[in-house]
């Protein structure tokens, strides 16, 4: 393991400030990130969350990045290996069991909300089979977005016994504390933090005086609002379900959403094919919050380093996780709570319940997955990110520029590779001379990249500043080398090293493709043609028409061809005697045409 010489700072939601990261066990990191509820294709709000924690994973785990370099046909050591080098145990779960109570069934019917069981019933599929299918769809999306596989990906349906065991601890031993030994087993001393009612089991938040410390909410603030059901059987309206019975019952309920008490008085029993499990309290399913507490404890123990997720999970999900885990083990503690901001659509949170989302799958059909990944890293992870086609087009242009620059550099260096290798190997042990300006650019790239990433993962600054400066230097140097009759080998050597440095940065950001530069560029062009509803032959014919118009001094027609193509996202560039094309943002022309406000 590499020595950790870089101080990583992370914003901790619990303390509301950036803190220097110090793992509980030297050289090792335990990280749990709440996964998706799998009943449909995931949207780009989900993508942002898992890209954020993929970057953190890459930044902390030397072994994963090193494997990434190898599988991406890279060369040279990772910048990453020079500092952090932790061994990361990364756990990301699948919620493949519906936490829907019978009350939620009525809410779902009223508002059109779709969860696992309702979706399965709609299409006539077994709920667990549906969850399994969409779990694989999610994993396919993550592969496209170049997210590394976590160490563990537990599913709720495989951990029902652990969940029931944890609930049992709360119920049957009076007021209690528990201690976790080195094997992760729990010794119960006493209890009283939960209570059963008609087969349901609720956690009593009054038993935990510190409840609300993550979100900053007070118990008296937890009032039922729109779409929130108040069950009069609860001791406190803020008490939450640990287990939800699915058998026939009746009890009085008040709903503040226009559903009458009569509507809910008799609740229909679960269908025979719906997932449910026997328990001491009745046949049912676990609540949502207890699932993550049980799985994180199994794979990371009750005390670990990082717990992550979207900031919509701060309350109630993560607040309730803290309550449960502290009740189960007096030494339960997560050092850093890390949350990412929402992706918004017209400044409203993107979500399936609001039907204002775009799936990952439909987005990458029109835009390269690397463009979507770049877009989702273009704002600091903690801030909200407003979705727009124009910003996605900009991200597409930026990634195309990165790969075009690297391709141009490769082309420029090809004639001098043999001489460069020869000088590098003779005499033995002597390093080849370097160009001072190029070496300075490489040193600055590494220093600034390390500084921005270590300061709470400022990927936005890396993309807009650090990388651009290095790419600009590579571009100008490539042009210089192409004009040389006799190569300046120090510049050639330095440019080779600078290209390696850029690749290392791209790899840690998850933007380094396993394909060649030219293959990636062609993929971007293919996506641009699809958006423009054109074939490449159509573009080449228009280029030829423009060339003839210029030859005949018909500059009006020449300009019109260029503008028509640009309006479709195709930019023409005159390089010497040749005209080439590349993707561009068609909305930029519209923005330029808009009158300025006075």
LODRENLUM-235696 format. One record per atom (N, C-alpha, C, O): x, y negated, z. Coordinates in steps of 0.2 Angstrom, whole numbers, plus 5000, padded with zeros to 4 digits. Layout:
XYZ
...
end
This chain:
500450065000
500050005000
500449945000
500949935004
500249894996
500649834996
500549795002
500049795005
501049755004
500949715010
500549655009
500549625004
500049645014
499549585013
499849525015
499949505021
500149485010
500449415012
500049365010
500149305012
499449375007
498949315005
498349315010
498049365012
498249255013
497649255017
497049235013
496949185010
496549285013
495949285010
495449245015
495349265020
495049195012
494549165016
493849175013
493849175007
493449195017
492749215015
492249175019
492349155025
491749145016
491149115019
490749165023
490449215020
490749155029
490349205034
489649175035
489649125039
489149205033
488449175034
488349175042
487949135044
488649225046
488449225053
488749165056
488449135061
489349145055
489649085058
489549015054
489748965057
489349025048
489148965044
489848925042
489848865042
490348965041
491048935039
491448985036
491349045037
491948955032
492449005029
492949025035
493148985039
493149085034
493549115039
494149155036
494049185031
494649165039
495249205037
495049275038
494849295043
495049315032
494849385033
495449425036
495949425034
495149465041
495649505045
495249575046
494749575050
495449625043
495149685043
495149715050
495649705054
494649765052
494649795058
495249845059
495549855064
495349875053
495949925053
496449895048
496249885042
497049885050
497549865046
497649905039
497749965039
497649865033
497649895027
497049925024
497049955018
496549925028
495849965026
495249915026
495249875031
494849915022
494249875022
493649915021
493549965016
493149905025
492449945024
491949885022
491849835025
491649905016
491149855013
490549885011
490549935008
489949865014
489249885012
488849835008
488849775011
488649845003
488249804999
487549834997
487549884995
487049794999
486349824998
486249834990
486349784987
485949894989
485849904982
485149894979
484749864983
484949914973
484349894970
483849944972
483950004974
483149924972
482649974973
482449994966
482349954961
482550054964
482550084957
481850104955
481650164956
481550054952
480850074949
480750044942
480250054938
481350004940
481249974933
482049954931
482449964935
482049924925
482749904923
482949844927
482549804929
483549834929
483849784933
483849714929
484049714923
483749664933
483849594929
484449564931
484949584935
484649504928
485249474928
485349444935
485949424937
484849434939
484949414946
485349474950
485749454954
485149534948
485449594951
486149594949
486649604953
486249574942
486949584939
487449534943
487949554944
487149474945
487649424948
487849454955
488449444956
487449484958
487649504965
488149564964
488649554968
488049604960
488549664960
489149644956
489749674957
489149594952
489749564949
490149524954
490749534955
489849494958
490149454964
490549504968
491149494970
490249554970
490549604975
491049654971
491549684974
490949654965
491449694961
492149654960
492649684961
492049584960
492649544960
493049554967
493649554967
492649544972
492949554979
493249624979
493749624982
492949674977
493149744977
493849744973
494349774976
493849714967
494449714963
495049674967
495649694967
494849624970
495349574973
495649604979
496149594981
495249654983
495449684989
495749754988
496249774992
495549794983
495749864982
496349874977
496149874971
496949874979
497449884974
497449944970
497549944964
497250004973
497150064969
496650064963
496750084958
496050024965
495550024959
495849974954
495649994948
496149924955
496349874950
496949914946
496949904940
497349954949
497849984946
497550034941
497850044935
497050074943
496750114939
496450084933
496350104928
496150024935
495849984930
496349964924
496149964918
496949944926
497449924921
497549984917
497649974911
497650044920
497750104916
497250114911
497350134905
496650114913
496050134909
495950084904
495550094899
496150024905
496049964900
496649954895
496749904892
497050004895
497650004891
498149944892
498449924887
498149924898
498549864900
499249894901
499449954901
499649844902
500349854904
500649814909
500349754910
501149834913
501449784918
501049794924
500549824924
501349774930
501049774936
500449724937
500549664934
500049734942
499449684943
499749634948
500049644953
499549564946
499649514951
499349534958
499649524963
498849564957
498449594963
498849634968
498749624974
499249674965
499649724969
500149684973
500449714977
500349624971
500849584974
500649554981
501049534985
499949554982
499749524989
499249574993
499449604997
498649574991
498149604995
498249684996
498449705002
498049724991
498249794992
497949834997
498249875000
497249814999
496949855004
496649915001
496549924995
496549965005
496150025003
495450015005
495250005011
494950005000
494349985001
493850045001
493850084996
493450055006
492850105006
492250055004
491950025009
492050064998
491450014996
490850064995
490850114991
490350044999
489650084999
489150034996
489049984998
488850064991
488250024988
487650074987
487750124984
487150064990
486550114991
486050104985
486050054981
485650154984
485050154980
484450164984
484450214988
483950114984
483350124988
482850164983
482550134978
482850234984
482450274979
481850294982
481450334979
481750274988
481050294992
480650224993
480950184996
480050224991
479650174992
479550154999
479350205003
479650095001
479550075008
478850045009
478650025014
478450055004
477750035003
477350065009
477250125009
477050025013
476550045018
475850045014
475750025008
475350075017
474650075014
474450005014
474049995009
474549965018
474349885017
474649865011
474349825007
475349875010
475649855004
475349874998
475349844992
475049934998
474649964992
474149914990
474049904984
473749884995
473249844993
473549774991
473249744986
474049754994
474449694992
474649704984
474549654980
474949754983
475149774976
474649774971
474649744966
474049794973
473449794968
473249724967
473049714962
473249684973
472949614972
473349574968
473149534964
474049584969
474549534966
474849564960
475349534957
474749624958
475149654952
475849674954
476249684949
476049684960
476749694962
476849774961
476349814963
477349784958
477449854956
478149884960
478649854960
478049934963
478549974967
478550044964
478250064959
478950084968
479150154965
478550194964
478350214958
478150204969
477550244969
477050224964
476750264960
476850154965
476350134960
476550134953
476150154948
477250124951
477450134944
477450204942
477250214936
477650244947
477650324945
476950344943
476750384939
476450324947
475750334946
475450314940
475050344936
475750254938
475450214932
475650254926
475250264921
476250284926
476550314920
476550394920
476750424916
476250414926
476250494927
476850524928
476950584925
477350494932
477950524933
478050534940
477850494944
478450594942
478650604949
479050544952
479550524948
478850514957
479250454960
479950464961
480350414959
480150524963
480950534964
481250534957
481850514956
480850564952
481150574946
481250504942
481750494939
480750464944
480750394941
481350354944
481650324940
481450364950
481950324954
482650354951
483150314950
482750414950
483350444948
483450424941
484050404939
482950414937
483050394930
483250324930
483750304926
482950274934
483150204934
483850194938
484150144937
484050244942
484650234945
485250244940
485750214940
485150294935
485550304930
485550244925
486150224922
484950214924
484950154919
485350094923
485750064919
485350094929
485650044933
486450054932
486850004931
486650114933
487350134932
487650114925
488150094924
487150134920
487350114913
487450044912
487950024909
487050004915
487149924915
487749904918
488149864916
487949934924
488549914927
489149934923
489649904923
489149994919
489750004915
489749954910
490349934908
489249934907
489249884902
489549814904
489949784901
489449804911
489649744914
490349744917
490549704920
490649804916
491249824919
491349814926
491849794929
490849844930
490849844937
491149914939
490949964936
491649914943
491949974945
491450014949
491049984953
491550084949
491050124953
491250114961
491850114962
490750104965
490950104972
491250174975
491150224971
491450174981
491750234984
491150284985
491250344984
490550254987
490050294989
489350264986
489350204987
488850304984
488250274982
487650314984
487350354981
487550304991
487050354994
486350334992
486250274991
485950384992
485250374991
484850384997
484950425001
484250344998
483850355004
483650425004
483550445010
483350454999
483050514999
483550575002
483250625004
484150555001
484650605004
484850595011
485250635014
484550545014
484750525021
484150515026
484250475031
483650555025
483050555029
483150575036
482950545041
483550625037
483750655043
484150605047
483950595053
484650565044
484950515048
484550465050
484650435056
484050445046
483550395047
483150415053
483050375058
482850475053
482450495059
482850505065
482550485070
483450525065
483850525071
483950455074
483950455080
484050405070
484150335072
483550315076
483550285081
482950325073
482350305075
482150345082
481950305087
482350405082
482250445088
482650415094
482450415100
483250385093
483650355098
483350295101
483350285107
482950255097
482650195099
482050215104
481850175108
481750275102
481050285105
481050325112
480750305117
481550375113
481450415118
481850415124
481950465128
482250365125
482750365131
482750305135
483150285138
482150265135
482150195139
482650145136
482850155131
482750095140
483250045138
483950075137
484150105142
484250065132
484850105131
485450065127
485350005124
486050095128
486550075124
486850135121
486750195124
487250135116
487550195113
488250175111
488450125109
488650225112
489350225110
489550265104
489350325103
489950235099
490150275093
490850295094
491350255095
490950365094
491650385094
491950385088
491650365083
492550415087
492950405081
492750445076
492850435070
492250495077
491950535072
491350505069
491050535064
491150455072
490550425070
489850445073
489350425071
489950495077
489350525081
489150475086
489550435088
488450485088
488250435093
488050465099
487650515099
488250445105
488050475112
487550425115
487650365116
486850445116
486350405118
486450405126
486450455129
486350335129
486350335136
485650315138
485350355143
485350265136
484650255137
484350205132
484750185127
483650195132
483350165126
482750125127
482650105133
482250115122
481650075123
481550015118
481149975120
481850015113
481849965108
481349975102
481249935098
480950035103
480450045097
479850075101
479850105106
479250075097
478650105100
478250135094
478150095089
477950185095
477450215090
476750195091
476550185097
476450185085
475750165085
475350205080
475450185074
474950245081
474550285076
475050315071
474850315065
475550335073
476050375068
476550325065
477050345063
476450255065
476950215063
477350195069
477250205075
478050175067
478450165072
478750095071
478950075066
478750045076
478949975075
479549965080
479549995086
479949925078
480549895082
480249835085
479949795083
480449835092
480249775096
480749725096
481249735100
480649675093
481149615092
481249585099
481849555100
480849585103
480849555110
481449585114
481649565119
481649655112
482149685116
482849665114
483349675118
482849625109
483549595107
483549515108
483349485103
483749495113
483749415114
484149375108
483949325107
484649415105
485049375100
484649385093
484949355088
484049405093
483749415086
483649345083
483449305086
483849345077
483849285073
484549245072
484549195069
485049275075
485649245075
485949235068
486349185067
485849275063
486149275057
485749225053
486049175049
485049225053
484649175049
484549105052
484449055049
484649105059
484549045063
483849035064
483648985067
483449085063
482749085065
482549095072
482949135075
482049065075
481849085082
481249125081
480849125076
481149165086
480549215086
479949175085
479449205082
479849115088
479249085087
479149055080
478549035079
479649055076
479549025069
479349085065
479149065059
479349145067
479149205063
478449215062
478149255065
478049165059
477349165058
477149195052
477549195047
476649235051
476449265045
476149205040
475849155042
476349215034
476149165029
475849195023
475649255024
475849165018
475549195012
475949265010
476549275011
475449315009
475649385007
476049425013
476349475012
475949395019
476149435025
475649455029
475149415031
475649525031
475049555034
475249555042
475749565044
474749535046
474749535053
474449595056
473849605055
474749645058
474449705061
474349695069
474849685072
473749695071
473549675078
473849735083
473849725089
474049785080
474349845084
475049825086
475349855091
475349775083
476049755085
476049715091
475649675093
476649725095
476649685101
476849615100
476749575104
477249605095
477449545092
477449545085
477649585081
477149485082
477049485075
477649495071
477649515065
478249485074
478949495070
479149565071
479649575067
478849605075
479049675075
479049705068
478549695064
479449745066
479549775059
479549855060
479749885065
479349885054
479249955054
479849995053
480249975049
479950045057
480450095056
480250155052
480650185048
479650175053
479350225050
478550215048
478250185052
478350235042
477650215040
477350275039
477450315034
476750295042
476450355041
475950345035
475850295033
475850405032
475450395026
474850445026
474650465021
474650455032
474050495033
473450455034
473450395035
472850475033
472150445034
472150415041
472250445046
471950345042
471850315048
471450255047
471250235042
471250225053
470850165052
471050115058
471250145064
471150055057
471350005062
471149935060
471149925054
471049885064
470949815062
471549785060
472049785063
471549745055
472049705052
471849645050
471249635047
472249595051
472049525048
472549505043
473149515044
472249485037
472749465031
472549395029
471949375028
473049355029
472949285027
473049275020
473449225018
472749315016
472849305008
472249315005
472249324999
471649315008
471049325005
470749395005
470249405002
471149445007
470849515007
470449525014
470749505019
469849545014
469449555020
469649605024
470049655022
469449605030
469649655035
469249725033
469549775033
468649715030
468349775027
468749815022
468749875021
469049775017
469449805012
469949855014
470149895011
470249835020
470749875023
470549925029
471049955031
469949925030
469749965036
469950035036
470150075040
469650065030
469850135029
470350145023
470350115018
470950165025
471550175021
471650245018
471550295022
471750245011
471750315008
472350345010
472950315010
472350415011
472950455012
473350455006
473150445001
474050475008
474550475002
474350534998
474050585000
474450534991
474350584987
474850644988
475450624990
474650704986
475150764988
475850754985
476250784988
475850724979
476550724975
476950664977
477450654974
476650614982
477050564984
477550584989
477450624993
478250554988
478750574993
478550555000
478450495002
478550605005
478450585012
478750645016
478850705013
478950635022
479350685026
478950695033
478750645035
479050755035
478750765042
479250735047
479850725046
478950705052
479350675058
478950685064
478350705064
479250675070
478850685076
478250635077
477850645081
478250585073
477650535073
477150545068
476650505068
477250585063
476850595058
477150605051
477750575051
476850625046
477150635040
477150565036
476650525036
477750545034
477750475032
478450455028
478750505026
478650395028
479250375025
479550315029
479250285033
480250315028
480550265032
480450195030
480250175024
480450145034
480450075033
481150055029
481650085029
481049995026
481649975021
482249965026
482849985024
482149925031
482749905035
483149955038
483749955038
482850005041
483150065044
483650105039
484150135041
483450105033
483850145028
484550125028
484950165028
484650055027
485350025026
485750035033
486350055033
485350025038
485750035045
486050105045
486550125048
485550155044
485750225044
486350245039
486850285041
486250225033
486750245028
487450205029
487950235029
487450145031
488050105033
488450135039
489050145039
488050165044
488350195050
488650265048
489150275050
488350295043
488650365041
489250355037
489750395039
489350305033
489850305028
490450255031
491050255029
490250205035
490750155038
490750155045
491150115048
490350195049
490250185056
489850125058
489650085053
489750115064
489350055066
489749985066
489449935067
490349995065
490849935065
491249935059
491649975058
491149885055
491449875048
491549805046
491349765050
491949795041
492149725039
491649685036
491549625038
491349705030
490949665026
490349695024
490249745022
489749655025
489149675023
488849615018
488849555020
488649635012
488549595007
487849605004
487549655005
487649555000
486949554996
486749484994
487149434996
486249484991
485949414989
485649374995
485549405000
485649314995
485449275001
484749275002
484549255008
484349304998
483649325000
483549375005
483049385008
484149415006
484149465011
484349445018
484249485022
484549385019
484749365025
484149375030
484349395036
483549355028
482949365032
482449385028
482349355023
482149445030
482149485036
482649535036
482849565041
482849565030
483249625029
483849625033
483949675038
484349585032
484949585036
484849575043
485249595048
484449525045
484249515052
484049575056
484249585061
483549615052
483349675055
483849725055
483849765060
484249725050
484849775051
485249765057
485449815060
485449705058
485849685064
485449715071
485749745075
484849695071
484449715077
484449795078
484549815084
484349835073
484349905073
485049935075
485049975080
485549905072
486149935073
486449915080
486749965083
486249855082
486549845089
486149885094
486449895099
485449895093
485149945097
485350015097
485350045102
485650035092
485850105091
486550115094
486750165096
486950055094
487650065096
487849995099
487849945095
488049995105
488249925108
488849895105
488949835106
489249935102
489849915099
489749895091
490249885087
489149895089
488949885082
489149815080
489049765084
489549805075
489749735073
490049735066
490449775064
489749685062
490049675055
490349605056
490149555058
491049605053
491449545054
491249495050
491249435052
491049505043
490949455039
490249475035
490249525031
489749425035
489149435031
489249385025
489249325026
489249415019
489349375013
488749385009
488549435007
488549325006
487949325002
488049284996
488349224996
487749304991
487749264984
487149224983
486549244985
487149174979
486549134978
486149164972
486449214969
485549144972
485049164967
485249144960
485649094959
485049184955
485049164948
484349134947
483849174949
484249074945
483549044945
483349034937
483849034933
482749024936
482449014929
482048954930
481548954934
482248894927
481848834928
481848814936
481348794938
482448834939
482548814946
482048854951
481948834956
481848904949
481448954953
481749024953
482049044948
481849054959
482149114959
481949164954
481349174953
482449194951
482249244946
482049314950
482449334954
481449334949
481249404952
480749434948
480349404944
480649504949
480149544946
479449524948
478949524944
479449504955
478749484957
478449424954
477849414953
478949374952
478649314949
478649324941
478449274938
478849384939
478849394931
479249334927
478949314922
479749314930
480149264927
480849284926
481349244926
480949344924
481649374924
481849404917
481349414913
482449404916
482749434910
483149494912
483549494916
483049554909
483349614911
484149614908
484249574904
484549644912
485249654909
485249684902
485549664898
484849734901
484749774895
484549724889
484949724884
484049684890
483849644885
484349584883
484349564878
484649564888
485149514888
485749534884
486049494879
486049594885
486649614882
486449644875
486949664871
485849654873
485649664866
485849614862
485949624856
485749554864
485949484860
486549454862
486849424858
486849464868
487449434870
487949494872
487749534875
488549474871
489049524873
489049534881
489049484884
489149594884
489149604891
489649554894
489549534900
490249544891
490749504894
490549434894
490749394899
490149414890
489849344890
489349334896
489449284899
488949384897
488549384903
488949384909
488749344914
489449424910
489849424916
490149354917
490249334922
490449324911
490749264912
490249214914
490449174919
489649214912
489149164914
489049174921
488949124925
488949234923
488749244930
489349224935
489249224941
489949214933
490549194937
490649124936
491149094939
490249084932
490449014930
490248964935
490448914935
489948984941
489748944946
489948984953
489949044953
490148944958
490448984964
489849024966
489249014966
490049084969
489549144970
489049124975
488449144975
489149074980
488749054985
488149004983
487649004986
488348974977
487848924974
487348954970
487449004967
486748924969
486248954964
486548944957
486848894956
486248984953
486548974946
485848974941
485549024941
485748924938
485148914934
485248944927
485748924923
484848994925
484949024919
484748984913
484148944913
485148984908
484948944901
485248974896
485849004896
484948984890
485249004884
485848964882
486348994880
485848904883
486448864881
487048884885
487548884882
486948894891
487548914896
487748984894
488348994894
487349024892
487549094890
487949084883
488349124882
487649044879
488049034872
488749004874
489249024871
488748954879
489448924880
489948984883
490548984881
489649024887
490049084890
490249124884
490849154884
489849144879
490049184874
490649144870
491049184868
490549084869
491149044865
491749054869
492349064866
491749044876
492349044880
492649114880
493249114879
492349164880
492649234880
492949244873
493449274872
492549224868
492849234861
493449194860
493949224857
493549134863
494149094863
494649134866
495249134864
494549164872
495049194876
495349254871
495949264871
494949294868
495149354864
495449334858
495949364855
495249274855
495549254849
496249224850
496649234846
496349194856
496949164858
497449224859
498049224857
497249274862
497649334863
497849374857
498349394856
497349374852
497449404846
497949364842
498449394839
497849294842
498349254838
499049264841
499549264837
499149264848
499749274851
500049344849
500649344847
499649394849
499949464847
500149454839
500749484838
499749424835
499949424828
500649384827
501049394823
500749324831
501349284831
501949324833
502449314831
501849374838
502449404841
502649464837
503149494838
502149494833
502349554830
503049554826
503349604827
503149504822
503849504818
504449504823
504949524821
504349484829
504949474834
504949534839
505449524843
504449574839
504449624845
505149664845
505349684850
505349694839
505949734839
506549704841
506949724846
506649634839
507249604841
507149584849
507649584853
506549574851
506449554858
506649614863
506949604868
506349674861
506549734864
507249754865
507549774870
507649734859
508349754858
508749714863
509149734867
508549644864
508849604868
508749614875
509149604880
508149634877
507949654883
508249714886
508349714892
508549754882
508849814884
509649814884
509949854886
509849754882
510649744881
510849684884
510449634882
511349674888
511649734891
511249754897
510849724899
511449814899
511049854905
511049804911
511549784913
510449804914
510349764920
510249694919
510049654924
510349664913
510349594912
509649574910
509349604905
509349524913
508649504911
508749454905
509149414904
508249464900
508249414894
508149344897
507749334901
508349294893
508249224894
507549214893
507149234889
507249164897
506549144897
506549064895
507049024896
505949044892
505848974891
505648944897
505148964900
505948884899
505748854905
505048834906
504648844911
504748804900
504048784900
503548834900
503048834904
503748894897
503348954897
503348984904
502849004907
503948984907
503949014914
503648974919
503249004923
503648904918
503248864922
502548874922
502148874927
502248884916
501548894914
501348964918
500848964921
501749014917
501649074920
501649074928
501149104931
502149034931
502149034938
501548994940
501249014946
501348944937
500748904939
500048944938
499648944942
500048984933
499449034932
499449074938
498849084941
499949104940
499949154946
499749114953
499349134957
500149054954
500049024960
499248994960
498949004966
499048964955
498348934955
497848994956
497348984959
497949044952
497449104952
497449124959
496849134962
497949134962
497949164969
497649114974
497249134978
497749054973
497549004978
496748994977
496448994982
496448994971
495748994970
495449054972
494849054975
495649114971
495349174973
495349184980
494949214983
495949164983
496049174990
495549134994
495449145000
495349074991
494949024995
494249044993
493849004989
493949094995
493249114995
493049124987
492549114985
493549154984
493349184977
493049134972
492549134970
493449074971
493249024966
493349044959
493849014956
492949094957
493049114950
492949064945
493149064939
492449014947
492248964942
492848914941
492948894935
493248904946
493848864944
494448904940
494748874936
494448964941
494949004937
494749004930
495148994926
494049004929
493849014922
493948944918
494048934913
493748884922
493748824919
494448784919
494548734915
494848804923
495548774924
496148814923
496448804918
496148864927
496748904927
496848944921
497448934918
496348974919
496449014912
496548974906
496948984902
496148914906
496148874900
496848844899
497148834894
497148824905
497848794904
498348844901
498748824897
498348904903
498748954901
498648974893
499048984889
497948974892
497748994885
497948934880
498148944874
497948874882
498148814878
498848824877
499048804871
499248844882
499948844881
500148904876
500548894872
499748964877
499849014872
499748994865
500049014860
499148954864
498948934857
499548894854
499748904848
499748844858
500248804855
500948834854
501248824849
501148884858
501748924857
501648974852
502148984848
501149004851
501049044845
501049014838
501349034834
500848954838
500848914832
501648894831
501848894825
502048874836
502748864835
503148924833
503548914828
502948984836
503349044834
503149054826
503649084823
502549054824
502449064817
502749024812
502949044807
502948964814
503348914810
504048924810
504448904806
504348964815
505048984815
505349024810
504949084809
505849014807
506149054802
506649104806
506649164805
506949074812
507349124816
507049114823
506949054826
506849174826
506449164832
506849144838
507449154839
506549104842
506849074849
506649134854
506149134857
507149184855
506949234859
506749224866
506249254869
507049174869
506749154876
506049134876
505649154880
505749104871
505049084870
504649154869
504149154872
504949194865
504549254863
504549294870
503949324871
505049304873
505049344880
504549314884
504149344887
504549244885
504149214890
503349224888
502949224892
503249214881
502549224879
502349294880
501749304882
502749344879
502549414881
502349414888
501849444890
502749384893
502549394900
501949354901
501549374906
501849294898
501249254899
500649294897
500149284900
500649324891
500049364889
499949414894
499349424896
500449454897
500349494903
499949464909
499549494911
500249404910
499949374916
499149354915
498749364919
498949334909
498249324907
497849384908
497349384910
498149444905
497849504905
497649524913
497149554914
498149514917
498049534924
497549494927
497149524931
497449434926
496949384928
496249414925
495749424929
496249424919
495649454916
495449514919
494849534920
495849564921
495749624923
495449614930
494949654932
495649574934
495449564941
494749534941
494249544945
494649494936
493949464935
493449514931
492849494931
493749564929
493249614926
493149594919
492649614916
493549554916
493449524909
493949564904
493949544898
494349604906
494749644901
494449704898
494349754902
494349704892
494049764889
494549814887
495149804887
494249874887
494749934885
494849934878
495249974875
494449894874
494549894867
495149844865
495349804869
495349844858
495849804856
495549734855
494949724855
495949684855
495749614854
495249604848
494749574848
495449634843
495149624836
494449664837
493949634834
494449714840
493749754841
493249714845
492649714844
493549684850
493049634855
492849574850
492249564851
493249544847
493049494843
492549514838
492049474836
492649564835
492149594830
491449604833
490949594830
491449624839
490849634843
490449574844
489849564844
490849524846
490549454847
490249424841
489749394841
490649434835
490349414829
489749454827
489249424824
489649514828
489049554827
488449534831
487949524828
488649514837
488049484841
487849424839
487249404839
488349374837
488149314834
487749324827
487249284826
487949364823
487549374817
486849404819
486349384815
486749444824
486049474826
485649414828
485049414826
485949364832
485549314835
485349264829
484849234829
485749254824
485649214818
485249244813
484949214808
485049314814
484649354809
485049344802
484749334797
485649364802
486049354796
486549424795
486649454801
486749434789
487249484788
487949454787
487849394785
488449484788
489049444787
489149424779
489449374778
488849464775
488949454768
488549384766
488749344762
487949374770
487649314769
488049254771
488049204768
488449254776
488949204779
489449194773
489649134772
489749244771
490249244766
490049214760
490449174756
489449224758
489149194752
489049114753
489249074748
488849094759
488749024760
489448994761
489548934759
489949024763
490649004763
490848984756
491148934755
490749034752
490949024745
490548974742
490848934738
489948964743
489548904740
489848844743
489848794739
489948834749
490248774752
490948764749
491148704747
491348814747
492048804744
491948774737
492248724735
491448794733
491348774727
491048704727
491248654723
490648684732
490348614733
490948564734
490948514732
491448594738
491948544740
492448534734
492648484732
492448594730
492848584724
492548534719
492948504715
491948534719
491548494714
491448424717
491048384715
491748414723
491648354727
490948334729
490748274730
490548394730
489848384732
489848394740
489648444742
490048334743
490248344750
489548344754
489548374760
489048314751
488348324755
488148394755
487948414761
488248434750
488048504750
488448544755
488248584758
489148524754
489648554759
489448544766
489448594770
489348484768
489148474775
488448504777
488448524783
488048504772
487348544774
487448614775
487148644780
487848644771
487948714773
488248724780
488048774783
488748684781
489148694788
488548684793
488548714798
488148634793
487648614798
487148664799
486948684804
486948694793
486448744793
486648814797
486348844801
487348824795
487648884799
487748874806
487648914811
487948804808
488048794815
487448794819
487448814825
486848774816
486248774819
485948844821
485548854825
486348894817
486148964818
486748994823
486749064824
487148954825
487748984829
488349014826
488649054829
488448984820
489049004816
489448944814
489148904811
490048944817
490448884815
490948904810
491248954810
491048854805
491548864800
492148824801
492148774804
492748854800
493448824802
493848834796
493948884793
494148774793
494648784788
495348784790
495548744794
495648844788
496248864791
496748864784
496648914781
497148814783
497448814777
497048814771
496548764771
497148854766
496648864760
496048904762
495748924757
496048934768
495548984769
494948954774
495148914778
494348974773
493848964778
493649024782
493449074778
493649024788
493449074792
492849054797
492748994797
492549104800
491949084804
492049114811
492349164812
491649084816
491649114822
491049094826
490749044823
490849124831
490249114834
490249044838
490849024840
489749004838
489748944842
489048934845
488548974844
488948884849
488348864853
487948824848
488048764847
487348854846
486948814841
486548754845
486348704841
486548764851
486148714855
486548644856
486348594857
487248654855
487648594855
487448544850
487548484851
487248564844
487048524839
486448484841
486348424839
485948524844
485348484846
485448434851
485148384851
485948454856
486148404861
486448344859
486248294861
486848354854
487248294851
486748244847
486848184847
486148274845
485648244841
485148204845
484848154843
485148224852
484648184856
484948114858
485548104859
484448074858
484648004860
484847994867
484648024871
485347954868
485547944875
485047894879
484747854876
485047914885
484547874889
484947814891
485547814892
484547754892
484847694893
484647674901
484947624903
end
